[in-house]
Amino acid sequence: MTVVPFPRPANAQLDGGITHEQAAEVFRRFCEQGQAAPTIAHVMSVPYESVCQLLGGAIFSDLWRHWCNRVMP
């Protein structure tokens, strides 16, 4: 069995007003729970613009690639 490490930066970095951990949670809510971007932004109290940029791959592109490979094989 091949284990692929989850992409994680050395420190908690802010990109677009959210941290790496928050970005991972946004993807989990979007891909696994099927929540919409406005709902995620409201529940997590993060900027809606950042959620849209994140889901579009403009910020935290490492997470975007990870979730695209996981959800859309």
CHARMM-style PDB file with segment names, atoms N, HN, CA, C and O in Angstrom:
ATOM      1  N   MET     1       0.840  -1.171   0.000  1.00  0.00      PROA
ATOM      2  CA  MET     1       0.000   0.000   0.000  1.00  0.00      PROA
ATOM      3  C   MET     1       0.886   1.235   0.000  1.00  0.00      PROA
ATOM      4  O   MET     1       1.830   1.331   0.784  1.00  0.00      PROA
ATOM      5  N   THR     2       0.580   2.173  -0.879  1.00  0.00      PROA
ATOM      6  HN  THR     2      -0.187   2.094  -1.516  1.00  0.00      PROA
ATOM      7  CA  THR     2       1.328   3.413  -0.967  1.00  0.00      PROA
ATOM      8  C   THR     2       0.637   4.485  -0.147  1.00  0.00      PROA
ATOM      9  O   THR     2      -0.566   4.709  -0.282  1.00  0.00      PROA
ATOM     10  N   VAL     3       1.404   5.141   0.701  1.00  0.00      PROA
ATOM     11  HN  VAL     3       2.381   4.959   0.812  1.00  0.00      PROA
ATOM     12  CA  VAL     3       0.862   6.210   1.528  1.00  0.00      PROA
ATOM     13  C   VAL     3       1.386   7.531   0.994  1.00  0.00      PROA
ATOM     14  O   VAL     3       2.595   7.731   0.877  1.00  0.00      PROA
ATOM     15  N   VAL     4       0.466   8.432   0.671  1.00  0.00      PROA
ATOM     16  HN  VAL     4      -0.516   8.270   0.766  1.00  0.00      PROA
ATOM     17  CA  VAL     4       0.841   9.739   0.157  1.00  0.00      PROA
ATOM     18  C   VAL     4       0.686  10.748   1.287  1.00  0.00      PROA
ATOM     19  O   VAL     4      -0.410  10.906   1.824  1.00  0.00      PROA
ATOM     20  N   PRO     5       1.768  11.437   1.657  1.00  0.00      PROA
ATOM     21  CA  PRO     5       1.648  12.411   2.738  1.00  0.00      PROA
ATOM     22  C   PRO     5       0.786  13.596   2.334  1.00  0.00      PROA
ATOM     23  O   PRO     5       0.834  14.062   1.195  1.00  0.00      PROA
ATOM     24  N   PHE     6      -0.002  14.071   3.290  1.00  0.00      PROA
ATOM     25  HN  PHE     6      -0.041  13.693   4.214  1.00  0.00      PROA
ATOM     26  CA  PHE     6      -0.846  15.236   3.055  1.00  0.00      PROA
ATOM     27  C   PHE     6       0.045  16.464   2.979  1.00  0.00      PROA
ATOM     28  O   PHE     6       0.896  16.651   3.848  1.00  0.00      PROA
ATOM     29  N   PRO     7      -0.123  17.310   1.963  1.00  0.00      PROA
ATOM     30  CA  PRO     7       0.745  18.486   1.848  1.00  0.00      PROA
ATOM     31  C   PRO     7       0.533  19.439   3.019  1.00  0.00      PROA
ATOM     32  O   PRO     7      -0.588  19.883   3.266  1.00  0.00      PROA
ATOM     33  N   ARG     8       1.604  19.752   3.736  1.00  0.00      PROA
ATOM     34  HN  ARG     8       2.515  19.391   3.535  1.00  0.00      PROA
ATOM     35  CA  ARG     8       1.521  20.626   4.888  1.00  0.00      PROA
ATOM     36  C   ARG     8       2.757  21.529   4.924  1.00  0.00      PROA
ATOM     37  O   ARG     8       3.888  21.046   4.873  1.00  0.00      PROA
ATOM     38  N   PRO     9       2.534  22.828   5.011  1.00  0.00      PROA
ATOM     39  CA  PRO     9       3.674  23.738   5.085  1.00  0.00      PROA
ATOM     40  C   PRO     9       4.357  23.640   6.450  1.00  0.00      PROA
ATOM     41  O   PRO     9       3.789  23.106   7.403  1.00  0.00      PROA
ATOM     42  N   ALA    10       5.576  24.158   6.530  1.00  0.00      PROA
ATOM     43  HN  ALA    10       6.038  24.591   5.756  1.00  0.00      PROA
ATOM     44  CA  ALA    10       6.346  24.101   7.768  1.00  0.00      PROA
ATOM     45  C   ALA    10       5.672  24.888   8.889  1.00  0.00      PROA
ATOM     46  O   ALA    10       5.755  24.495  10.053  1.00  0.00      PROA
ATOM     47  N   ASN    11       5.019  25.971   8.560  1.00  0.00      PROA
ATOM     48  HN  ASN    11       4.952  26.290   7.614  1.00  0.00      PROA
ATOM     49  CA  ASN    11       4.341  26.768   9.583  1.00  0.00      PROA
ATOM     50  C   ASN    11       2.953  27.175   9.070  1.00  0.00      PROA
ATOM     51  O   ASN    11       2.654  27.091   7.879  1.00  0.00      PROA
ATOM     52  N   ALA    12       2.136  27.611  10.000  1.00  0.00      PROA
ATOM     53  HN  ALA    12       2.378  27.679  10.968  1.00  0.00      PROA
ATOM     54  CA  ALA    12       0.790  28.050   9.621  1.00  0.00      PROA
ATOM     55  C   ALA    12       0.907  29.366   8.878  1.00  0.00      PROA
ATOM     56  O   ALA    12       1.261  30.390   9.463  1.00  0.00      PROA
ATOM     57  N   GLN    13       0.616  29.336   7.617  1.00  0.00      PROA
ATOM     58  HN  GLN    13       0.329  28.504   7.142  1.00  0.00      PROA
ATOM     59  CA  GLN    13       0.758  30.546   6.806  1.00  0.00      PROA
ATOM     60  C   GLN    13      -0.608  31.078   6.430  1.00  0.00      PROA
ATOM     61  O   GLN    13      -1.570  30.321   6.295  1.00  0.00      PROA
ATOM     62  N   LEU    14      -0.682  32.371   6.265  1.00  0.00      PROA
ATOM     63  HN  LEU    14       0.099  32.985   6.375  1.00  0.00      PROA
ATOM     64  CA  LEU    14      -1.921  33.006   5.821  1.00  0.00      PROA
ATOM     65  C   LEU    14      -1.832  33.262   4.330  1.00  0.00      PROA
ATOM     66  O   LEU    14      -0.831  33.786   3.840  1.00  0.00      PROA
ATOM     67  N   ASP    15      -2.851  32.903   3.629  1.00  0.00      PROA
ATOM     68  HN  ASP    15      -3.664  32.477   4.026  1.00  0.00      PROA
ATOM     69  CA  ASP    15      -2.935  33.192   2.201  1.00  0.00      PROA
ATOM     70  C   ASP    15      -4.387  33.530   1.911  1.00  0.00      PROA
ATOM     71  O   ASP    15      -5.264  32.680   2.063  1.00  0.00      PROA
ATOM     72  N   GLY    16      -4.642  34.734   1.505  1.00  0.00      PROA
ATOM     73  HN  GLY    16      -3.929  35.425   1.381  1.00  0.00      PROA
ATOM     74  CA  GLY    16      -6.006  35.153   1.247  1.00  0.00      PROA
ATOM     75  C   GLY    16      -6.829  35.335   2.512  1.00  0.00      PROA
ATOM     76  O   GLY    16      -8.058  35.347   2.453  1.00  0.00      PROA
ATOM     77  N   GLY    17      -6.166  35.476   3.656  1.00  0.00      PROA
ATOM     78  HN  GLY    17      -5.167  35.466   3.704  1.00  0.00      PROA
ATOM     79  CA  GLY    17      -6.879  35.691   4.909  1.00  0.00      PROA
ATOM     80  C   GLY    17      -7.250  34.431   5.666  1.00  0.00      PROA
ATOM     81  O   GLY    17      -7.921  34.510   6.695  1.00  0.00      PROA
ATOM     82  N   ILE    18      -6.824  33.252   5.176  1.00  0.00      PROA
ATOM     83  HN  ILE    18      -6.278  33.187   4.340  1.00  0.00      PROA
ATOM     84  CA  ILE    18      -7.102  32.003   5.887  1.00  0.00      PROA
ATOM     85  C   ILE    18      -5.812  31.211   6.046  1.00  0.00      PROA
ATOM     86  O   ILE    18      -4.879  31.369   5.259  1.00  0.00      PROA
ATOM     87  N   THR    19      -5.762  30.363   7.060  1.00  0.00      PROA
ATOM     88  HN  THR    19      -6.520  30.235   7.699  1.00  0.00      PROA
ATOM     89  CA  THR    19      -4.589  29.536   7.305  1.00  0.00      PROA
ATOM     90  C   THR    19      -4.682  28.239   6.514  1.00  0.00      PROA
ATOM     91  O   THR    19      -5.724  27.918   5.942  1.00  0.00      PROA
ATOM     92  N   HSD    20      -3.605  27.516   6.491  1.00  0.00      PROA
ATOM     93  HN  HSD    20      -2.759  27.776   6.955  1.00  0.00      PROA
ATOM     94  CA  HSD    20      -3.548  26.234   5.789  1.00  0.00      PROA
ATOM     95  C   HSD    20      -4.560  25.253   6.386  1.00  0.00      PROA
ATOM     96  O   HSD    20      -5.230  24.526   5.653  1.00  0.00      PROA
ATOM     97  N   GLU    21      -4.667  25.234   7.709  1.00  0.00      PROA
ATOM     98  HN  GLU    21      -4.122  25.825   8.304  1.00  0.00      PROA
ATOM     99  CA  GLU    21      -5.606  24.327   8.369  1.00  0.00      PROA
ATOM    100  C   GLU    21      -7.052  24.690   8.016  1.00  0.00      PROA
ATOM    101  O   GLU    21      -7.876  23.808   7.777  1.00  0.00      PROA
ATOM    102  N   GLN    22      -7.353  25.981   7.985  1.00  0.00      PROA
ATOM    103  HN  GLN    22      -6.684  26.698   8.179  1.00  0.00      PROA
ATOM    104  CA  GLN    22      -8.694  26.404   7.591  1.00  0.00      PROA
ATOM    105  C   GLN    22      -8.983  26.026   6.140  1.00  0.00      PROA
ATOM    106  O   GLN    22     -10.096  25.621   5.803  1.00  0.00      PROA
ATOM    107  N   ALA    23      -7.971  26.163   5.289  1.00  0.00      PROA
ATOM    108  HN  ALA    23      -7.067  26.492   5.562  1.00  0.00      PROA
ATOM    109  CA  ALA    23      -8.143  25.806   3.879  1.00  0.00      PROA
ATOM    110  C   ALA    23      -8.437  24.319   3.735  1.00  0.00      PROA
ATOM    111  O   ALA    23      -9.284  23.931   2.931  1.00  0.00      PROA
ATOM    112  N   ALA    24      -7.748  23.486   4.505  1.00  0.00      PROA
ATOM    113  HN  ALA    24      -7.060  23.802   5.158  1.00  0.00      PROA
ATOM    114  CA  ALA    24      -8.009  22.047   4.459  1.00  0.00      PROA
ATOM    115  C   ALA    24      -9.436  21.752   4.918  1.00  0.00      PROA
ATOM    116  O   ALA    24     -10.104  20.884   4.357  1.00  0.00      PROA
ATOM    117  N   GLU    25      -9.900  22.470   5.933  1.00  0.00      PROA
ATOM    118  HN  GLU    25      -9.358  23.175   6.389  1.00  0.00      PROA
ATOM    119  CA  GLU    25     -11.258  22.285   6.427  1.00  0.00      PROA
ATOM    120  C   GLU    25     -12.292  22.725   5.383  1.00  0.00      PROA
ATOM    121  O   GLU    25     -13.341  22.095   5.248  1.00  0.00      PROA
ATOM    122  N   VAL    26     -12.004  23.794   4.653  1.00  0.00      PROA
ATOM    123  HN  VAL    26     -11.153  24.306   4.763  1.00  0.00      PROA
ATOM    124  CA  VAL    26     -12.904  24.248   3.586  1.00  0.00      PROA
ATOM    125  C   VAL    26     -13.063  23.147   2.542  1.00  0.00      PROA
ATOM    126  O   VAL    26     -14.180  22.844   2.123  1.00  0.00      PROA
ATOM    127  N   PHE    27     -11.952  22.548   2.122  1.00  0.00      PROA
ATOM    128  HN  PHE    27     -11.044  22.794   2.463  1.00  0.00      PROA
ATOM    129  CA  PHE    27     -12.025  21.470   1.129  1.00  0.00      PROA
ATOM    130  C   PHE    27     -12.773  20.265   1.676  1.00  0.00      PROA
ATOM    131  O   PHE    27     -13.550  19.637   0.957  1.00  0.00      PROA
ATOM    132  N   ARG    28     -12.544  19.936   2.947  1.00  0.00      PROA
ATOM    133  HN  ARG    28     -11.912  20.446   3.531  1.00  0.00      PROA
ATOM    134  CA  ARG    28     -13.241  18.791   3.539  1.00  0.00      PROA
ATOM    135  C   ARG    28     -14.750  19.042   3.542  1.00  0.00      PROA
ATOM    136  O   ARG    28     -15.534  18.165   3.179  1.00  0.00      PROA
ATOM    137  N   ARG    29     -15.144  20.234   3.950  1.00  0.00      PROA
ATOM    138  HN  ARG    29     -14.508  20.947   4.245  1.00  0.00      PROA
ATOM    139  CA  ARG    29     -16.578  20.557   3.983  1.00  0.00      PROA
ATOM    140  C   ARG    29     -17.174  20.563   2.574  1.00  0.00      PROA
ATOM    141  O   ARG    29     -18.293  20.091   2.376  1.00  0.00      PROA
ATOM    142  N   PHE    30     -16.434  21.095   1.594  1.00  0.00      PROA
ATOM    143  HN  PHE    30     -15.525  21.479   1.755  1.00  0.00      PROA
ATOM    144  CA  PHE    30     -16.936  21.188   0.230  1.00  0.00      PROA
ATOM    145  C   PHE    30     -17.016  19.812  -0.430  1.00  0.00      PROA
ATOM    146  O   PHE    30     -18.038  19.464  -1.022  1.00  0.00      PROA
ATOM    147  N   CYS    31     -15.942  19.030  -0.328  1.00  0.00      PROA
ATOM    148  HN  CYS    31     -15.112  19.313   0.153  1.00  0.00      PROA
ATOM    149  CA  CYS    31     -15.872  17.755  -1.052  1.00  0.00      PROA
ATOM    150  C   CYS    31     -16.571  16.607  -0.324  1.00  0.00      PROA
ATOM    151  O   CYS    31     -17.249  15.798  -0.958  1.00  0.00      PROA
ATOM    152  N   GLU    32     -16.415  16.528   0.992  1.00  0.00      PROA
ATOM    153  HN  GLU    32     -15.865  17.185   1.507  1.00  0.00      PROA
ATOM    154  CA  GLU    32     -16.977  15.392   1.720  1.00  0.00      PROA
ATOM    155  C   GLU    32     -18.395  15.638   2.213  1.00  0.00      PROA
ATOM    156  O   GLU    32     -19.218  14.723   2.216  1.00  0.00      PROA
ATOM    157  N   GLN    33     -18.687  16.867   2.629  1.00  0.00      PROA
ATOM    158  HN  GLN    33     -18.019  17.610   2.626  1.00  0.00      PROA
ATOM    159  CA  GLN    33     -20.005  17.150   3.184  1.00  0.00      PROA
ATOM    160  C   GLN    33     -20.935  17.829   2.189  1.00  0.00      PROA
ATOM    161  O   GLN    33     -22.134  17.941   2.441  1.00  0.00      PROA
ATOM    162  N   GLY    34     -20.395  18.282   1.062  1.00  0.00      PROA
ATOM    163  HN  GLY    34     -19.420  18.191   0.858  1.00  0.00      PROA
ATOM    164  CA  GLY    34     -21.216  18.891   0.029  1.00  0.00      PROA
ATOM    165  C   GLY    34     -21.763  20.262   0.382  1.00  0.00      PROA
ATOM    166  O   GLY    34     -22.803  20.669  -0.137  1.00  0.00      PROA
ATOM    167  N   GLN    35     -21.074  20.977   1.258  1.00  0.00      PROA
ATOM    168  HN  GLN    35     -20.230  20.646   1.680  1.00  0.00      PROA
ATOM    169  CA  GLN    35     -21.528  22.318   1.622  1.00  0.00      PROA
ATOM    170  C   GLN    35     -21.161  23.317   0.526  1.00  0.00      PROA
ATOM    171  O   GLN    35     -20.144  23.158  -0.149  1.00  0.00      PROA
ATOM    172  N   ALA    36     -21.976  24.327   0.355  1.00  0.00      PROA
ATOM    173  HN  ALA    36     -22.803  24.456   0.903  1.00  0.00      PROA
ATOM    174  CA  ALA    36     -21.726  25.368  -0.641  1.00  0.00      PROA
ATOM    175  C   ALA    36     -20.747  26.399  -0.090  1.00  0.00      PROA
ATOM    176  O   ALA    36     -20.601  26.546   1.123  1.00  0.00      PROA
ATOM    177  N   ALA    37     -20.086  27.103  -0.987  1.00  0.00      PROA
ATOM    178  HN  ALA    37     -20.204  26.984  -1.973  1.00  0.00      PROA
ATOM    179  CA  ALA    37     -19.073  28.089  -0.594  1.00  0.00      PROA
ATOM    180  C   ALA    37     -19.630  29.161   0.349  1.00  0.00      PROA
ATOM    181  O   ALA    37     -18.973  29.468   1.345  1.00  0.00      PROA
ATOM    182  N   PRO    38     -20.810  29.750   0.088  1.00  0.00      PROA
ATOM    183  CA  PRO    38     -21.319  30.755   1.023  1.00  0.00      PROA
ATOM    184  C   PRO    38     -21.579  30.187   2.423  1.00  0.00      PROA
ATOM    185  O   PRO    38     -21.351  30.862   3.426  1.00  0.00      PROA
ATOM    186  N   THR    39     -22.055  28.950   2.478  1.00  0.00      PROA
ATOM    187  HN  THR    39     -22.240  28.402   1.663  1.00  0.00      PROA
ATOM    188  CA  THR    39     -22.311  28.309   3.765  1.00  0.00      PROA
ATOM    189  C   THR    39     -21.008  28.092   4.516  1.00  0.00      PROA
ATOM    190  O   THR    39     -20.926  28.359   5.715  1.00  0.00      PROA
ATOM    191  N   ILE    40     -19.994  27.610   3.818  1.00  0.00      PROA
ATOM    192  HN  ILE    40     -20.060  27.394   2.844  1.00  0.00      PROA
ATOM    193  CA  ILE    40     -18.692  27.374   4.440  1.00  0.00      PROA
ATOM    194  C   ILE    40     -18.129  28.678   4.989  1.00  0.00      PROA
ATOM    195  O   ILE    40     -17.644  28.722   6.120  1.00  0.00      PROA
ATOM    196  N   ALA    41     -18.190  29.727   4.201  1.00  0.00      PROA
ATOM    197  HN  ALA    41     -18.583  29.692   3.282  1.00  0.00      PROA
ATOM    198  CA  ALA    41     -17.659  31.028   4.635  1.00  0.00      PROA
ATOM    199  C   ALA    41     -18.390  31.520   5.875  1.00  0.00      PROA
ATOM    200  O   ALA    41     -17.764  32.037   6.801  1.00  0.00      PROA
ATOM    201  N   HSD    42     -19.695  31.366   5.900  1.00  0.00      PROA
ATOM    202  HN  HSD    42     -20.204  30.946   5.148  1.00  0.00      PROA
ATOM    203  CA  HSD    42     -20.480  31.836   7.044  1.00  0.00      PROA
ATOM    204  C   HSD    42     -20.195  31.011   8.296  1.00  0.00      PROA
ATOM    205  O   HSD    42     -19.948  31.572   9.363  1.00  0.00      PROA
ATOM    206  N   VAL    43     -20.226  29.691   8.174  1.00  0.00      PROA
ATOM    207  HN  VAL    43     -20.426  29.235   7.306  1.00  0.00      PROA
ATOM    208  CA  VAL    43     -20.038  28.809   9.333  1.00  0.00      PROA
ATOM    209  C   VAL    43     -18.627  28.934   9.912  1.00  0.00      PROA
ATOM    210  O   VAL    43     -18.450  28.928  11.130  1.00  0.00      PROA
ATOM    211  N   MET    44     -17.632  29.045   9.040  1.00  0.00      PROA
ATOM    212  HN  MET    44     -17.776  29.050   8.051  1.00  0.00      PROA
ATOM    213  CA  MET    44     -16.247  29.111   9.503  1.00  0.00      PROA
ATOM    214  C   MET    44     -15.777  30.539   9.777  1.00  0.00      PROA
ATOM    215  O   MET    44     -14.669  30.734  10.277  1.00  0.00      PROA
ATOM    216  N   SER    45     -16.587  31.524   9.462  1.00  0.00      PROA
ATOM    217  HN  SER    45     -17.487  31.365   9.055  1.00  0.00      PROA
ATOM    218  CA  SER    45     -16.226  32.939   9.649  1.00  0.00      PROA
ATOM    219  C   SER    45     -14.940  33.308   8.908  1.00  0.00      PROA
ATOM    220  O   SER    45     -14.043  33.946   9.461  1.00  0.00      PROA
ATOM    221  N   VAL    46     -14.877  32.892   7.653  1.00  0.00      PROA
ATOM    222  HN  VAL    46     -15.606  32.374   7.205  1.00  0.00      PROA
ATOM    223  CA  VAL    46     -13.754  33.253   6.788  1.00  0.00      PROA
ATOM    224  C   VAL    46     -14.302  34.052   5.613  1.00  0.00      PROA
ATOM    225  O   VAL    46     -15.477  33.916   5.270  1.00  0.00      PROA
ATOM    226  N   PRO    47     -13.473  34.881   4.994  1.00  0.00      PROA
ATOM    227  CA  PRO    47     -13.966  35.689   3.870  1.00  0.00      PROA
ATOM    228  C   PRO    47     -14.462  34.824   2.707  1.00  0.00      PROA
ATOM    229  O   PRO    47     -13.802  33.867   2.303  1.00  0.00      PROA
ATOM    230  N   TYR    48     -15.628  35.177   2.183  1.00  0.00      PROA
ATOM    231  HN  TYR    48     -16.164  35.955   2.511  1.00  0.00      PROA
ATOM    232  CA  TYR    48     -16.207  34.445   1.057  1.00  0.00      PROA
ATOM    233  C   TYR    48     -15.278  34.479  -0.152  1.00  0.00      PROA
ATOM    234  O   TYR    48     -15.138  33.484  -0.863  1.00  0.00      PROA
ATOM    235  N   GLU    49     -14.642  35.629  -0.381  1.00  0.00      PROA
ATOM    236  HN  GLU    49     -14.755  36.438   0.196  1.00  0.00      PROA
ATOM    237  CA  GLU    49     -13.706  35.768  -1.514  1.00  0.00      PROA
ATOM    238  C   GLU    49     -12.578  34.736  -1.398  1.00  0.00      PROA
ATOM    239  O   GLU    49     -12.165  34.149  -2.398  1.00  0.00      PROA
ATOM    240  N   SER    50     -12.088  34.521  -0.183  1.00  0.00      PROA
ATOM    241  HN  SER    50     -12.424  34.998   0.629  1.00  0.00      PROA
ATOM    242  CA  SER    50     -10.999  33.563   0.021  1.00  0.00      PROA
ATOM    243  C   SER    50     -11.459  32.141  -0.256  1.00  0.00      PROA
ATOM    244  O   SER    50     -10.717  31.347  -0.833  1.00  0.00      PROA
ATOM    245  N   VAL    51     -12.680  31.818   0.152  1.00  0.00      PROA
ATOM    246  HN  VAL    51     -13.283  32.464   0.621  1.00  0.00      PROA
ATOM    247  CA  VAL    51     -13.213  30.478  -0.106  1.00  0.00      PROA
ATOM    248  C   VAL    51     -13.314  30.246  -1.614  1.00  0.00      PROA
ATOM    249  O   VAL    51     -12.963  29.172  -2.104  1.00  0.00      PROA
ATOM    250  N   CYS    52     -13.791  31.249  -2.346  1.00  0.00      PROA
ATOM    251  HN  CYS    52     -14.076  32.122  -1.948  1.00  0.00      PROA
ATOM    252  CA  CYS    52     -13.902  31.126  -3.804  1.00  0.00      PROA
ATOM    253  C   CYS    52     -12.529  30.973  -4.459  1.00  0.00      PROA
ATOM    254  O   CYS    52     -12.353  30.151  -5.358  1.00  0.00      PROA
ATOM    255  N   GLN    53     -11.562  31.765  -4.006  1.00  0.00      PROA
ATOM    256  HN  GLN    53     -11.705  32.432  -3.275  1.00  0.00      PROA
ATOM    257  CA  GLN    53     -10.201  31.655  -4.551  1.00  0.00      PROA
ATOM    258  C   GLN    53      -9.609  30.292  -4.237  1.00  0.00      PROA
ATOM    259  O   GLN    53      -8.940  29.692  -5.079  1.00  0.00      PROA
ATOM    260  N   LEU    54      -9.852  29.804  -3.037  1.00  0.00      PROA
ATOM    261  HN  LEU    54     -10.395  30.291  -2.353  1.00  0.00      PROA
ATOM    262  CA  LEU    54      -9.336  28.504  -2.631  1.00  0.00      PROA
ATOM    263  C   LEU    54      -9.914  27.388  -3.490  1.00  0.00      PROA
ATOM    264  O   LEU    54      -9.177  26.545  -4.002  1.00  0.00      PROA
ATOM    265  N   LEU    55     -11.229  27.384  -3.645  1.00  0.00      PROA
ATOM    266  HN  LEU    55     -11.827  28.069  -3.229  1.00  0.00      PROA
ATOM    267  CA  LEU    55     -11.874  26.329  -4.432  1.00  0.00      PROA
ATOM    268  C   LEU    55     -11.541  26.433  -5.917  1.00  0.00      PROA
ATOM    269  O   LEU    55     -11.671  25.454  -6.652  1.00  0.00      PROA
ATOM    270  N   GLY    56     -11.115  27.607  -6.361  1.00  0.00      PROA
ATOM    271  HN  GLY    56     -11.009  28.402  -5.765  1.00  0.00      PROA
ATOM    272  CA  GLY    56     -10.699  27.787  -7.749  1.00  0.00      PROA
ATOM    273  C   GLY    56      -9.230  27.483  -7.987  1.00  0.00      PROA
ATOM    274  O   GLY    56      -8.773  27.478  -9.130  1.00  0.00      PROA
ATOM    275  N   GLY    57      -8.484  27.228  -6.912  1.00  0.00      PROA
ATOM    276  HN  GLY    57      -8.855  27.232  -5.983  1.00  0.00      PROA
ATOM    277  CA  GLY    57      -7.070  26.883  -7.035  1.00  0.00      PROA
ATOM    278  C   GLY    57      -6.127  28.070  -7.080  1.00  0.00      PROA
ATOM    279  O   GLY    57      -4.936  27.901  -7.343  1.00  0.00      PROA
ATOM    280  N   ALA    58      -6.642  29.277  -6.826  1.00  0.00      PROA
ATOM    281  HN  ALA    58      -7.609  29.414  -6.613  1.00  0.00      PROA
ATOM    282  CA  ALA    58      -5.793  30.468  -6.881  1.00  0.00      PROA
ATOM    283  C   ALA    58      -4.887  30.578  -5.660  1.00  0.00      PROA
ATOM    284  O   ALA    58      -3.771  31.086  -5.768  1.00  0.00      PROA
ATOM    285  N   ILE    59      -5.346  30.113  -4.500  1.00  0.00      PROA
ATOM    286  HN  ILE    59      -6.253  29.700  -4.412  1.00  0.00      PROA
ATOM    287  CA  ILE    59      -4.511  30.103  -3.297  1.00  0.00      PROA
ATOM    288  C   ILE    59      -4.447  28.686  -2.757  1.00  0.00      PROA
ATOM    289  O   ILE    59      -5.364  27.892  -2.969  1.00  0.00      PROA
ATOM    290  N   PHE    60      -3.368  28.371  -2.061  1.00  0.00      PROA
ATOM    291  HN  PHE    60      -2.623  29.016  -1.889  1.00  0.00      PROA
ATOM    292  CA  PHE    60      -3.122  27.025  -1.543  1.00  0.00      PROA
ATOM    293  C   PHE    60      -3.303  25.987  -2.642  1.00  0.00      PROA
ATOM    294  O   PHE    60      -4.083  25.046  -2.495  1.00  0.00      PROA
ATOM    295  N   SER    61      -2.587  26.161  -3.732  1.00  0.00      PROA
ATOM    296  HN  SER    61      -1.954  26.926  -3.852  1.00  0.00      PROA
ATOM    297  CA  SER    61      -2.726  25.259  -4.882  1.00  0.00      PROA
ATOM    298  C   SER    61      -2.309  23.827  -4.547  1.00  0.00      PROA
ATOM    299  O   SER    61      -2.752  22.892  -5.212  1.00  0.00      PROA
ATOM    300  N   ASP    62      -1.454  23.636  -3.518  1.00  0.00      PROA
ATOM    301  HN  ASP    62      -1.094  24.396  -2.977  1.00  0.00      PROA
ATOM    302  CA  ASP    62      -1.074  22.280  -3.125  1.00  0.00      PROA
ATOM    303  C   ASP    62      -2.286  21.511  -2.587  1.00  0.00      PROA
ATOM    304  O   ASP    62      -2.468  20.333  -2.896  1.00  0.00      PROA
ATOM    305  N   LEU    63      -3.104  22.182  -1.789  1.00  0.00      PROA
ATOM    306  HN  LEU    63      -2.956  23.139  -1.538  1.00  0.00      PROA
ATOM    307  CA  LEU    63      -4.324  21.545  -1.290  1.00  0.00      PROA
ATOM    308  C   LEU    63      -5.317  21.299  -2.409  1.00  0.00      PROA
ATOM    309  O   LEU    63      -5.968  20.255  -2.454  1.00  0.00      PROA
ATOM    310  N   TRP    64      -5.432  22.251  -3.300  1.00  0.00      PROA
ATOM    311  HN  TRP    64      -4.903  23.099  -3.264  1.00  0.00      PROA
ATOM    312  CA  TRP    64      -6.347  22.110  -4.429  1.00  0.00      PROA
ATOM    313  C   TRP    64      -5.989  20.871  -5.246  1.00  0.00      PROA
ATOM    314  O   TRP    64      -6.866  20.082  -5.597  1.00  0.00      PROA
ATOM    315  N   ARG    65      -4.694  20.700  -5.549  1.00  0.00      PROA
ATOM    316  HN  ARG    65      -3.982  21.341  -5.264  1.00  0.00      PROA
ATOM    317  CA  ARG    65      -4.250  19.514  -6.298  1.00  0.00      PROA
ATOM    318  C   ARG    65      -4.524  18.235  -5.515  1.00  0.00      PROA
ATOM    319  O   ARG    65      -4.972  17.238  -6.082  1.00  0.00      PROA
ATOM    320  N   HSD    66      -4.255  18.264  -4.217  1.00  0.00      PROA
ATOM    321  HN  HSD    66      -3.891  19.073  -3.756  1.00  0.00      PROA
ATOM    322  CA  HSD    66      -4.475  17.083  -3.378  1.00  0.00      PROA
ATOM    323  C   HSD    66      -5.940  16.650  -3.414  1.00  0.00      PROA
ATOM    324  O   HSD    66      -6.231  15.470  -3.611  1.00  0.00      PROA
ATOM    325  N   TRP    67      -6.858  17.591  -3.227  1.00  0.00      PROA
ATOM    326  HN  TRP    67      -6.621  18.550  -3.067  1.00  0.00      PROA
ATOM    327  CA  TRP    67      -8.277  17.247  -3.207  1.00  0.00      PROA
ATOM    328  C   TRP    67      -8.785  16.880  -4.593  1.00  0.00      PROA
ATOM    329  O   TRP    67      -9.644  16.006  -4.712  1.00  0.00      PROA
ATOM    330  N   CYS    68      -8.287  17.514  -5.633  1.00  0.00      PROA
ATOM    331  HN  CYS    68      -7.590  18.224  -5.535  1.00  0.00      PROA
ATOM    332  CA  CYS    68      -8.704  17.146  -6.998  1.00  0.00      PROA
ATOM    333  C   CYS    68      -8.271  15.722  -7.317  1.00  0.00      PROA
ATOM    334  O   CYS    68      -9.027  14.966  -7.926  1.00  0.00      PROA
ATOM    335  N   ASN    69      -7.071  15.354  -6.914  1.00  0.00      PROA
ATOM    336  HN  ASN    69      -6.456  15.968  -6.420  1.00  0.00      PROA
ATOM    337  CA  ASN    69      -6.588  13.992  -7.145  1.00  0.00      PROA
ATOM    338  C   ASN    69      -7.366  12.990  -6.302  1.00  0.00      PROA
ATOM    339  O   ASN    69      -7.568  11.849  -6.719  1.00  0.00      PROA
ATOM    340  N   ARG    70      -7.798  13.405  -5.136  1.00  0.00      PROA
ATOM    341  HN  ARG    70      -7.634  14.331  -4.797  1.00  0.00      PROA
ATOM    342  CA  ARG    70      -8.516  12.501  -4.240  1.00  0.00      PROA
ATOM    343  C   ARG    70      -9.976  12.335  -4.655  1.00  0.00      PROA
ATOM    344  O   ARG    70     -10.504  11.223  -4.642  1.00  0.00      PROA
ATOM    345  N   VAL    71     -10.619  13.425  -5.018  1.00  0.00      PROA
ATOM    346  HN  VAL    71     -10.189  14.328  -5.028  1.00  0.00      PROA
ATOM    347  CA  VAL    71     -12.043  13.387  -5.315  1.00  0.00      PROA
ATOM    348  C   VAL    71     -12.310  13.024  -6.771  1.00  0.00      PROA
ATOM    349  O   VAL    71     -13.276  12.322  -7.070  1.00  0.00      PROA
ATOM    350  N   MET    72     -11.466  13.495  -7.667  1.00  0.00      PROA
ATOM    351  HN  MET    72     -10.682  14.065  -7.424  1.00  0.00      PROA
ATOM    352  CA  MET    72     -11.664  13.237  -9.095  1.00  0.00      PROA
ATOM    353  C   MET    72     -10.492  12.435  -9.649  1.00  0.00      PROA
ATOM    354  O   MET    72      -9.630  12.994 -10.328  1.00  0.00      PROA
ATOM    355  N   PRO    73     -10.447  11.127  -9.369  1.00  0.00      PROA
ATOM    356  CA  PRO    73      -9.297  10.311  -9.811  1.00  0.00      PROA
ATOM    357  C   PRO    73      -9.209  10.152 -11.317  1.00  0.00      PROA
ATOM    358  OT1 PRO    73      -8.296   9.494 -11.816  1.00  0.00      PROA
TER     359      PRO     73
END
